[in-house]
């Protein structure tokens, strides 16, 4: 995944040192979240996968990481959730 993200072009108007993949860091965060949501929705629709949505990818990521030996703490950090939430939803 990191390799694929590193291949993504730098956002418009972003400084070379910009730490973000899809945001220049200059607009409001709320704006970029909306744009990314629209892009993900368009990709899901075009994919032809029944009931495709961003949450499905989140669940897959969490369960794959746990299955590969990641700790609950590591997955919680990646998802931005608490350890308790990760255990509740993804420990199965």
N, CA, C and O atoms as a MOPAC input file, in Angstrom:
PM7 MOZYME 1SCF
protein

 N      0.82200 1    -1.18100 1     0.00000 1
 C      0.00000 1     0.00000 1     0.00000 1
 C      0.87100 1     1.25200 1     0.00000 1
 O      0.58400 1     2.21500 1    -0.71000 1
 N      1.93200 1     1.23200 1     0.79700 1
 C      2.82500 1     2.39000 1     0.87300 1
 C      3.43500 1     2.69800 1    -0.48600 1
 O      3.56300 1     3.86300 1    -0.86100 1
 N      3.80900 1     1.66500 1    -1.22100 1
 C      4.37700 1     1.84600 1    -2.56100 1
 C      3.37000 1     2.54000 1    -3.47700 1
 O      3.72300 1     3.46100 1    -4.21400 1
 N      2.13200 1     2.09800 1    -3.42700 1
 C      1.09000 1     2.70000 1    -4.25900 1
 C      0.84900 1     4.15000 1    -3.86500 1
 O      0.69500 1     5.00900 1    -4.73400 1
 N      0.81500 1     4.43200 1    -2.57200 1
 C      0.60700 1     5.80400 1    -2.12300 1
 C      1.77500 1     6.70600 1    -2.52100 1
 O      1.56600 1     7.86600 1    -2.87400 1
 N      2.98400 1     6.19000 1    -2.46700 1
 C      4.14500 1     6.99000 1    -2.85500 1
 C      4.14100 1     7.33700 1    -4.34200 1
 O      4.79400 1     8.29100 1    -4.76500 1
 N      3.40000 1     6.55500 1    -5.13500 1
 C      3.31100 1     6.81900 1    -6.57700 1
 C      2.24100 1     7.86800 1    -6.90000 1
 O      2.16400 1     8.33600 1    -8.03600 1
 N      1.42100 1     8.23800 1    -5.92400 1
 C      0.37000 1     9.23500 1    -6.13300 1
 C      1.02200 1    10.60400 1    -6.30600 1
 O      1.89000 1    10.97600 1    -5.51600 1
 N      0.61600 1    11.36000 1    -7.32800 1
 C      1.19600 1    12.70300 1    -7.50700 1
 C      0.90300 1    13.59700 1    -6.30200 1
 O     -0.11800 1    13.44600 1    -5.63000 1
 N      1.81200 1    14.52300 1    -6.04700 1
 C      1.63100 1    15.47000 1    -4.94300 1
 C      0.38700 1    16.32100 1    -5.21900 1
 O      0.14400 1    16.68200 1    -6.37100 1
 N     -0.39900 1    16.64800 1    -4.19800 1
 C     -1.59300 1    17.47600 1    -4.40700 1
 C     -1.24000 1    18.83300 1    -5.00500 1
 O     -0.14100 1    19.34300 1    -4.78900 1
 N     -2.16900 1    19.41800 1    -5.75500 1
 C     -1.95400 1    20.74200 1    -6.33700 1
 C     -1.62100 1    21.75300 1    -5.24700 1
 O     -2.21300 1    21.73800 1    -4.16800 1
 N     -0.69200 1    22.60600 1    -5.53600 1
 C     -0.25500 1    23.67900 1    -4.62900 1
 C      0.39300 1    23.18900 1    -3.34100 1
 O      0.56500 1    23.96700 1    -2.40200 1
 N      0.75000 1    21.92900 1    -3.28500 1
 C      1.39100 1    21.38400 1    -2.07600 1
 C      2.89900 1    21.61200 1    -2.14500 1
 O      3.51200 1    21.50200 1    -3.20700 1
 N      3.47100 1    21.92600 1    -1.01200 1
 C      4.91900 1    22.06600 1    -0.90800 1
 C      5.56900 1    20.69600 1    -1.06600 1
 O      4.93100 1    19.68600 1    -0.76900 1
 N      6.82700 1    20.62900 1    -1.52700 1
 C      7.50200 1    19.33100 1    -1.64800 1
 C      7.54400 1    18.54300 1    -0.33800 1
 O      7.57900 1    17.31200 1    -0.36200 1
 N      7.54100 1    19.22500 1     0.78700 1
 C      7.60300 1    18.55300 1     2.08500 1
 C      6.21800 1    18.20300 1     2.64000 1
 O      6.11100 1    17.76800 1     3.78700 1
 N      5.16400 1    18.38600 1     1.85000 1
 C      3.79800 1    18.12500 1     2.30100 1
 C      3.66200 1    16.67200 1     2.76400 1
 O      3.99100 1    15.75800 1     2.00800 1
 N      3.18600 1    16.44300 1     3.98600 1
 C      3.07500 1    15.07000 1     4.49600 1
 C      1.80000 1    14.34000 1     4.08100 1
 O      1.59800 1    13.18300 1     4.45200 1
 N      0.94000 1    15.01200 1     3.31300 1
 C     -0.34800 1    14.41700 1     2.95300 1
 C     -0.33500 1    13.87100 1     1.53600 1
 O      0.38700 1    14.37200 1     0.67400 1
 N     -1.13500 1    12.84500 1     1.30300 1
 C     -1.23500 1    12.24800 1    -0.02700 1
 C     -2.30800 1    12.91200 1    -0.88100 1
 O     -2.12900 1    13.05600 1    -2.09000 1
 N     -3.41100 1    13.31500 1    -0.27500 1
 C     -4.54800 1    13.82200 1    -1.03500 1
 C     -4.97000 1    15.22700 1    -0.63000 1
 O     -6.06800 1    15.66600 1    -0.97000 1
 N     -4.11000 1    15.93400 1     0.09100 1
 C     -4.47200 1    17.26300 1     0.58400 1
 C     -3.22300 1    18.11900 1     0.61700 1
 O     -2.16500 1    17.66500 1     1.05300 1
 N     -3.34000 1    19.34500 1     0.16300 1
 C     -2.19200 1    20.25800 1     0.15400 1
 C     -1.89500 1    20.80100 1     1.54100 1
 O     -0.80300 1    21.31300 1     1.78700 1
 N     -2.85500 1    20.69500 1     2.44700 1
 C     -2.67800 1    21.23500 1     3.79100 1
 C     -3.08100 1    22.69600 1     3.87800 1
 O     -2.97000 1    23.30300 1     4.94300 1
 N     -3.55100 1    23.27600 1     2.76400 1
 C     -3.89100 1    24.70200 1     2.76600 1
 C     -5.38600 1    24.97000 1     2.86500 1
 O     -5.78100 1    26.03300 1     3.34400 1
 N     -6.21600 1    24.05200 1     2.43100 1
 C     -7.66100 1    24.24500 1     2.53900 1
 C     -8.14400 1    23.67500 1     3.86900 1
 O     -7.37400 1    23.08700 1     4.62900 1
 N     -9.42000 1    23.85900 1     4.12900 1
 C     -9.97700 1    23.28700 1     5.35400 1
 C    -10.05200 1    21.77800 1     5.22100 1
 O    -10.40300 1    21.26200 1     4.16000 1
 N     -9.72800 1    21.07700 1     6.27800 1
 C     -9.75100 1    19.61600 1     6.29000 1
 C    -11.13100 1    19.09200 1     5.90100 1
 O    -11.24200 1    18.08900 1     5.19700 1
 N    -12.15400 1    19.75500 1     6.35000 1
 C    -13.52300 1    19.32100 1     6.03600 1
 C    -13.76100 1    19.29300 1     4.52100 1
 O    -14.45600 1    18.40800 1     4.02100 1
 N    -13.19300 1    20.24800 1     3.79600 1
 C    -13.34600 1    20.30500 1     2.33600 1
 C    -12.71500 1    19.09300 1     1.67600 1
 O    -13.32300 1    18.46200 1     0.81100 1
 N    -11.50800 1    18.77100 1     2.07800 1
 C    -10.81200 1    17.64800 1     1.44600 1
 C    -11.47300 1    16.32100 1     1.79200 1
 O    -11.49300 1    15.41300 1     0.96100 1
 N    -12.00500 1    16.19100 1     2.98200 1
 C    -12.70800 1    14.96000 1     3.35900 1
 C    -13.90700 1    14.76000 1     2.44100 1
 O    -14.17900 1    13.63600 1     2.01800 1
 N    -14.62000 1    15.82500 1     2.12900 1
 C    -15.75500 1    15.73700 1     1.21600 1
 C    -15.33800 1    15.31900 1    -0.18000 1
 O    -15.99200 1    14.48400 1    -0.80400 1
 N    -14.25200 1    15.89800 1    -0.67100 1
 C    -13.76100 1    15.56500 1    -2.01300 1
 C    -13.32400 1    14.10300 1    -2.06800 1
 O    -13.65200 1    13.39200 1    -3.01800 1
 N    -12.59200 1    13.65800 1    -1.06500 1
 C    -12.14200 1    12.26400 1    -1.03900 1
 C    -13.35000 1    11.32500 1    -0.97400 1
 O    -13.36700 1    10.28900 1    -1.63900 1
 N    -14.34500 1    11.68000 1    -0.18700 1
 C    -15.55900 1    10.86500 1    -0.10300 1
 C    -16.23600 1    10.74000 1    -1.45700 1
 O    -16.69600 1     9.65800 1    -1.82400 1
 N    -16.30200 1    11.83700 1    -2.20300 1
 C    -16.90600 1    11.80100 1    -3.53700 1
 C    -16.09600 1    10.91700 1    -4.47600 1
 O    -16.66600 1    10.16200 1    -5.26400 1
 N    -14.77500 1    11.00700 1    -4.39900 1
 C    -13.90600 1    10.18200 1    -5.25000 1
 C    -14.07400 1     8.70100 1    -4.93100 1
 O    -14.19000 1     7.87900 1    -5.84000 1
 N    -14.08800 1     8.36300 1    -3.66300 1
 C    -14.24600 1     6.96400 1    -3.26400 1
 C    -15.61100 1     6.44500 1    -3.71600 1
 O    -15.71900 1     5.31000 1    -4.18100 1
 N    -16.64600 1     7.26500 1    -3.58400 1
 C    -17.98000 1     6.84900 1    -4.02900 1
 C    -17.99900 1     6.59300 1    -5.53500 1
 O    -18.60400 1     5.62600 1    -5.99700 1
 N    -17.33600 1     7.46200 1    -6.29700 1
 C    -17.29000 1     7.28800 1    -7.75300 1
 C    -16.54000 1     6.00800 1    -8.13000 1
 O    -16.96600 1     5.27700 1    -9.02400 1
 N    -15.43100 1     5.74100 1    -7.45100 1
 C    -14.66100 1     4.52100 1    -7.72700 1
 C    -15.49400 1     3.28800 1    -7.38400 1
 O    -15.51700 1     2.32300 1    -8.14700 1
 N    -16.17400 1     3.31800 1    -6.24800 1
 C    -17.00900 1     2.18500 1    -5.83300 1
 C    -18.11600 1     1.93900 1    -6.85400 1
 O    -18.38900 1     0.79400 1    -7.21500 1
 N    -18.74800 1     3.01000 1    -7.31700 1
 C    -19.82500 1     2.87300 1    -8.29500 1
 C    -19.29600 1     2.28400 1    -9.60100 1
 O    -19.91700 1     1.39300 1   -10.18100 1
 N    -18.15400 1     2.78100 1   -10.05700 1
 C    -17.57900 1     2.32400 1   -11.32400 1
 C    -17.04100 1     0.89400 1   -11.22700 1
 O    -16.94700 1     0.20000 1   -12.24000 1
 N    -16.69200 1     0.45600 1   -10.03200 1
 C    -16.11700 1    -0.88300 1    -9.85900 1
 C    -17.10000 1    -1.98800 1   -10.21500 1
 O    -16.69900 1    -3.08000 1   -10.61800 1
 N    -18.38200 1    -1.70200 1   -10.06700 1
 C    -19.38900 1    -2.72300 1   -10.33700 1
 C    -19.56600 1    -3.71400 1    -9.20300 1
 O    -20.36900 1    -4.64000 1    -9.31300 1
 N    -18.83400 1    -3.53700 1    -8.11800 1
 C    -18.95600 1    -4.42700 1    -6.95800 1
 C    -20.25400 1    -4.09200 1    -6.22600 1
 O    -20.50400 1    -2.93800 1    -5.87800 1
 N    -21.06800 1    -5.11000 1    -6.00200 1
 C    -22.33000 1    -4.91200 1    -5.29500 1
 C    -22.07300 1    -4.35000 1    -3.89500 1
 O    -21.22000 1    -4.85900 1    -3.16800 1
 N    -22.78400 1    -3.33400 1    -3.53100 1
 C    -22.72600 1    -2.72400 1    -2.19600 1
 C    -21.31500 1    -2.26500 1    -1.81100 1
 O    -20.95500 1    -2.27700 1    -0.63400 1
 N    -20.52000 1    -1.86100 1    -2.80800 1
 C    -19.17300 1    -1.36300 1    -2.50900 1
 C    -19.26600 1    -0.00500 1    -1.80800 1
 O    -20.04000 1     0.86000 1    -2.21800 1
 N    -18.48300 1     0.17300 1    -0.76300 1
 C    -18.41400 1     1.43700 1    -0.03800 1
 C    -17.11200 1     1.47000 1     0.75300 1
 O    -16.48100 1     0.43500 1     0.97000 1
 N    -16.71900 1     2.65400 1     1.17600 1
 C    -15.43400 1     2.82700 1     1.84800 1
 C    -15.30300 1     1.97000 1     3.10400 1
 O    -14.21700 1     1.47000 1     3.39700 1
 N    -16.38600 1     1.79600 1     3.84300 1
 C    -16.30800 1     1.03400 1     5.08800 1
 C    -15.89400 1    -0.41600 1     4.84100 1
 O    -15.23100 1    -1.03500 1     5.67300 1
 N    -16.29500 1    -0.94600 1     3.68700 1
 C    -15.91500 1    -2.32700 1     3.35200 1
 C    -14.38900 1    -2.43900 1     3.28300 1
 O    -13.82500 1    -3.42800 1     3.75300 1
 N    -13.72500 1    -1.45500 1     2.71400 1
 C    -12.26400 1    -1.47400 1     2.62600 1
 C    -11.62900 1    -1.33500 1     4.00400 1
 O    -10.60000 1    -1.94900 1     4.28400 1
 N    -12.23700 1    -0.53700 1     4.85100 1
 C    -11.73500 1    -0.34700 1     6.21100 1
 C    -11.79000 1    -1.66500 1     6.97500 1
 O    -10.83500 1    -2.03300 1     7.66000 1
 N    -12.90400 1    -2.36900 1     6.85600 1
 C    -13.06400 1    -3.65000 1     7.54200 1
 C    -12.05500 1    -4.66200 1     7.01000 1
 O    -11.43700 1    -5.39500 1     7.78200 1
 N    -11.89200 1    -4.69800 1     5.69500 1
 C    -10.92800 1    -5.62000 1     5.08700 1
 C     -9.52100 1    -5.31300 1     5.57500 1
 O     -8.77600 1    -6.22400 1     5.93600 1
 N     -9.15300 1    -4.04000 1     5.58900 1
 C     -7.82400 1    -3.65300 1     6.05400 1
 C     -7.60400 1    -4.12100 1     7.48700 1
 O     -6.57700 1    -4.72600 1     7.79300 1
 N     -8.55800 1    -3.84600 1     8.35900 1
 C     -8.40900 1    -4.21900 1     9.77000 1
 C     -8.27200 1    -5.72400 1     9.94300 1
 O     -7.39100 1    -6.18800 1    10.66700 1
 N     -9.13400 1    -6.48800 1     9.28600 1
 C     -9.08600 1    -7.93100 1     9.46900 1
 C     -7.84200 1    -8.55000 1     8.83000 1
 O     -7.28400 1    -9.51000 1     9.36100 1
 N     -7.41300 1    -8.01000 1     7.70800 1
 C     -6.18600 1    -8.51000 1     7.07500 1
 C     -4.96600 1    -8.21900 1     7.94800 1
 O     -4.09500 1    -9.07400 1     8.10600 1
 N     -4.90500 1    -7.02000 1     8.51000 1
 C     -3.78400 1    -6.68000 1     9.38700 1
 C     -3.74400 1    -7.59100 1    10.60800 1
 O     -2.68600 1    -8.10500 1    10.96900 1
 N     -4.89000 1    -7.78900 1    11.24100 1
 C     -4.94000 1    -8.66200 1    12.41200 1
 C     -4.58100 1   -10.09400 1    12.03800 1
 O     -3.88000 1   -10.77900 1    12.78300 1
 N     -5.06100 1   -10.54100 1    10.89100 1
 C     -4.75300 1   -11.88500 1    10.42200 1
 C     -3.27200 1   -12.08000 1    10.12100 1
 O     -2.74900 1   -13.19100 1    10.20000 1
 N     -2.60400 1   -10.97900 1     9.77300 1
 C     -1.17500 1   -11.04100 1     9.45400 1
 C     -0.30100 1   -10.84800 1    10.69800 1
 O      0.92600 1   -10.84000 1    10.60600 1
 N     -0.95000 1   -10.69300 1    11.86900 1
 C     -0.17900 1   -10.60700 1    13.10400 1
 C     -0.04300 1    -9.23100 1    13.71200 1
 O      0.65400 1    -9.06800 1    14.71300 1
 N     -0.70100 1    -8.22400 1    13.12600 1
 C     -0.64200 1    -6.88900 1    13.73400 1
 C     -1.34700 1    -6.91400 1    15.08500 1
 O     -2.26800 1    -7.70100 1    15.30400 1
 N     -0.90700 1    -6.05600 1    15.97400 1
 C     -1.54000 1    -5.97700 1    17.29100 1
 C     -2.79500 1    -5.10800 1    17.21800 1
 O     -2.98300 1    -4.33900 1    16.27600 1
 N     -3.64500 1    -5.24600 1    18.23000 1
 C     -4.83600 1    -4.39400 1    18.30000 1
 C     -4.43300 1    -2.92500 1    18.37200 1
 O     -5.10800 1    -2.06600 1    17.80400 1
 N     -3.34900 1    -2.63800 1    19.06100 1
 C     -2.86400 1    -1.26700 1    19.19000 1
 C     -2.44500 1    -0.70200 1    17.82700 1
 O     -2.75800 1     0.44400 1    17.50300 1
 N     -1.74200 1    -1.50600 1    17.03900 1
 C     -1.30400 1    -1.06100 1    15.71300 1
 C     -2.49600 1    -0.78700 1    14.80600 1
 O     -2.53100 1     0.22900 1    14.11100 1
 N     -3.46100 1    -1.68100 1    14.81200 1
 C     -4.64600 1    -1.50500 1    13.96400 1
 C     -5.45100 1    -0.29500 1    14.43400 1
 O     -5.94600 1     0.47200 1    13.60800 1
 N     -5.58800 1    -0.11700 1    15.73300 1
 C     -6.30200 1     1.04300 1    16.27000 1
 C     -5.63000 1     2.33400 1    15.82200 1
 O     -6.30900 1     3.29800 1    15.47000 1
 N     -4.31700 1     2.35500 1    15.83400 1
 C     -3.57600 1     3.54100 1    15.41200 1
 C     -3.81200 1     3.82900 1    13.92900 1
 O     -4.01400 1     4.98200 1    13.54900 1
 N     -3.78800 1     2.81000 1    13.10400 1
 C     -3.99800 1     2.97100 1    11.66700 1
 C     -5.40900 1     3.46100 1    11.36800 1
 O     -5.59900 1     4.34400 1    10.53100 1
 N     -6.39900 1     2.89000 1    12.05100 1
 C     -7.79100 1     3.24700 1    11.79900 1
 C     -8.22200 1     4.52700 1    12.51100 1
 O     -9.23800 1     5.12600 1    12.15800 1
 N     -7.45500 1     4.94100 1    13.50300 1
 C     -7.85400 1     6.11200 1    14.28400 1
 C     -8.95200 1     5.76800 1    15.27900 1
 O     -9.75700 1     6.62100 1    15.65400 1
 N     -8.97500 1     4.51300 1    15.69800 1
 C     -9.96400 1     4.04000 1    16.66800 1
 C     -9.27500 1     3.69100 1    17.97400 1
 O     -8.04700 1     3.69200 1    18.06600 1
 N    -10.07700 1     3.39500 1    18.97700 1
 C     -9.51300 1     2.91000 1    20.23300 1
 C     -9.29400 1     1.40600 1    20.11500 1
 O     -9.87200 1     0.74900 1    19.24900 1
 N     -8.45900 1     0.87500 1    20.98600 1
 C     -8.20100 1    -0.56400 1    21.01800 1
 C     -9.51200 1    -1.30900 1    21.29300 1
 O     -9.75700 1    -2.36800 1    20.71500 1
 N    -10.34800 1    -0.76000 1    22.16700 1
 C    -11.60900 1    -1.40000 1    22.51700 1
 C    -12.52300 1    -1.52500 1    21.29100 1
 O    -13.16900 1    -2.55500 1    21.09900 1
 N    -12.57400 1    -0.49100 1    20.47900 1
 C    -13.41400 1    -0.51900 1    19.26900 1
 C    -12.88100 1    -1.55300 1    18.28200 1
 O    -13.65600 1    -2.29700 1    17.68200 1
 N    -11.57000 1    -1.60200 1    18.11400 1
 C    -10.97500 1    -2.59100 1    17.20200 1
 C    -11.29200 1    -4.00500 1    17.67700 1
 O    -11.66800 1    -4.86000 1    16.87500 1
 N    -11.14500 1    -4.25400 1    18.96600 1
 C    -11.47400 1    -5.57900 1    19.49300 1
 C    -12.94500 1    -5.91400 1    19.30400 1
 O    -13.28700 1    -7.04700 1    18.96400 1
 N    -13.81300 1    -4.94000 1    19.52200 1
 C    -15.24700 1    -5.15900 1    19.41500 1
 C    -15.66400 1    -5.51600 1    17.98000 1
 O    -16.47700 1    -6.41900 1    17.77700 1
 N    -15.11300 1    -4.81300 1    16.99500 1
 C    -15.59200 1    -4.96000 1    15.61600 1
 C    -14.76200 1    -5.88200 1    14.73600 1
 O    -15.28400 1    -6.44300 1    13.77200 1
 N    -13.48300 1    -6.05000 1    15.04700 1
 C    -12.60800 1    -6.74400 1    14.10100 1
 C    -11.89400 1    -7.97500 1    14.67400 1
 O    -11.16400 1    -8.64700 1    13.94500 1
 N    -12.08400 1    -8.27900 1    15.94000 1
 C    -11.34700 1    -9.38100 1    16.57200 1
 C    -11.84200 1   -10.75200 1    16.15900 1
 O    -11.16600 1   -11.74900 1    16.41300 1
 N    -12.99300 1   -10.82800 1    15.53700 1
 C    -13.56000 1   -12.11500 1    15.14400 1
 C    -12.63900 1   -12.82100 1    14.18800 1
 O    -12.94200 1   -13.92600 1    13.74000 1

